Amino acid sequence: MSKFICFIAILFVSLFEVSMANRYLTESVKIEQVPTGRSIQSKPEWKVKISNQCTCTLTLLKLTCPKFLSSIEVNPPVISIDVDGHCLVKTLNPLYGGEFVEFMYAWDPIQFQVLDFIETCS
């Protein structure tokens, strides 16, 4: 019985840590997506703004971007797709505290979510 209680305690702590990490990820990076009102090749155009809400520098910023496609060319220095299908912000270059990047794409809306980053404070 004590092994079971220990397992449950470890599981609870792990879930709590994941929940806190996800909260931190979403507080550090803000993703805004708005329609531009234009349509390109019968697909709506979207403007995306990704902001670093921290004073620290973020590197290796990755987003989930399932089935990301675009009817227009997306600026690769701002966002690119890795071999796993994740979006790399600034192609893994630093996003400094308070800095933001913007890009536009034309397709069905994508649900961008922060996957991972490394925070560096000095």
Number of C-alpha atoms within 10 A of each C-alpha: 6 7 8 9 10 11 11 12 12 12 12 11 11 12 12 12 12 11 12 11 13 15 11 11 16 14 13 19 20 15 18 12 17 12 15 14 9 11 14 13 10 10 16 18 23 22 15 18 15 19 19 20 18 17 15 17 19 24 20 17 22 24 21 19 19 13 11 17 15 17 15 14 11 15 13 13 14 17 20 17 17 11 6 7 14 22 25 25 24 20 18 18 14 18 22 18 18 13 15 15 16 17 17 19 24 23 19 14 17 15 13 19 18 20 16 17 20 12 18 13 9 5
